[in-house]
Amino acid sequence: MKSSIESSAQWPTGKLPESSKQSPRKLVIENRPGLLHIDFWELWEYRELLSAFVVRELKVRYKQTAIGVAWVLLQPLVTMLIFTVIFGQLAKMPSDNVWYPAFALTALLPWTYFSQAVTRSSGALVANSNLVSKVYFPRILLPLSMIVAPLVDLALSLVLLFGLLIYAGIPLTPKIFTLPIFIGVAMLTGTGVSLFISAANVRYRDVGHAVPFLIQIWMFVSPIVYPVSLVPENWRWFYGLNPMAGVIEGFRWALLGQAVPDVAIMTVSTLVFLVVLIAGVMYFRQMERQFADVI
């Protein structure tokens, strides 16, 4: 599908003045070949629109709230306290000789970022159906904005985590500088999952109802309340099929001074997150051609 728009000024003589002779402007909108083709230059040109989507999301999230952005710290803090009482005190869950609140919160922060990114982005296209059906812009910006916005929450929550580590007497080592790597993996994994889910939700609205349930299940199969050492060694490569397992283990290694993460888990998690990202982009590109018609 291709369309073009040409415009030129009209003058009484039927000609443009010498100072205004320019080639006609053209706007071409067409389907790009290939399911992996993403026009990064176009995304860069629309960067201000992406920023606007992110700012709007943050304003909507905290507008007219009594305690404002304090919710960013309250949510992981309360969850950590509940996990500490139930799993740390009552269930006596091991924590690899680490104070349980620090053990739990270190895993909760990347998981909270991932779950918020996936949950919010699942309905990004449907919630903005008027924009999708009437105005042209790279549709991928809508789910991407939901991936970027929770990074602000994560950055604020890390301040809480660093304070807790200092209180617990756990020193911050140079390994802390590897955190952006694991945050990037969580971000790219969330991008792959979000692109797939947001595109599927346009055609199948059941997806929006299923996402919170799937996120809950995914949380308990991730090493948040228990250490990976509880997983039998023969099954750790299988456990690595969960890409967030590698992210959480990376966070604990960087912040808690634990041993190097299990090689099998990290290797399989890396391969899986790459597959998830590629599959998400391919599915989104395939469905993108139908968004305006079915949304």
Phi, psi and omega in degrees: 000129180220140175220149179223149180233124179242143179219143174207150181289147178255131180235156183305325182279352181082003180233154175279146175296157184304321183289347185244009181288109177222157178292145180302143178279140180232138172241117182246124176242119183212158174288131178272141180288153175090134182276350179252002184282121174234127180277092183292330177295320178294319177299322178294321179295330181262021183298327179292327177292320176300316178299320180296319178297318181295313180297318178299317180298317180293319180294317180296323184293322187246005179291138177058035173258146185291322183247005173059226185289357176299339175299331179299322181272329185292319184299305179293330181294312180295318179299319178299317180296319179295314179297322180296317181291311186285308186269323183281318184266311185280310182277349180054044179291131179293155181223029178054043176063026176248141176308125191301317178303318178291322179300315182287315184294326179298327178275329184294325185295308177295326179293318179299317177301311183298313183295320178294318181298314182291316183296314181291320184287340183300327180252015185297317182288316181294320180294336180247038184300326179296320178292316184297322186272346187239335186235139177273132169195161178299114185298335182295343180295329182294305176294327179297323180297327178284341174280323184282318186304315181293348176297329177296316178298318181297318181298319179291322181291330178297328176298318177298316181296316179299321178297319179294321179295319178296318178298322181280355180077022178266113185288147175271123184254172177302344178297344180298335181286353175273354181304317179304330178296312182288327174295320178297320178296317177298321181293315181290324176296315177298325178296313179299313180295318183293319179298318180295311185291317182295323179290318180295327182292338177295319181268322183242100184290349176298334183301319180299327178282330185279335186302310180302322179294316180294324179296322178297314179297316181300325181297318184281346173263008173254148185283066181265309183265355181220156179275158178296337181298342176285340180281128178305141186301325181292341184255002185291328178295324178291321178297330179293350176297342173274106184297335179287342175297318178294322179295314182294318177297324178295319177299315182293324178294319184287331188249332187255000179071023180282172180295164179304134181304153180304128185297319182298315181296314183294321181294310181295319180299319179296315179296319182293318182295327176293318178296317180298317181295313180296316180296321179296317179296316181298315182293319179298316180296322180293317183282338185302328181294343184250357186306308185297333184275325187253348185288000000 
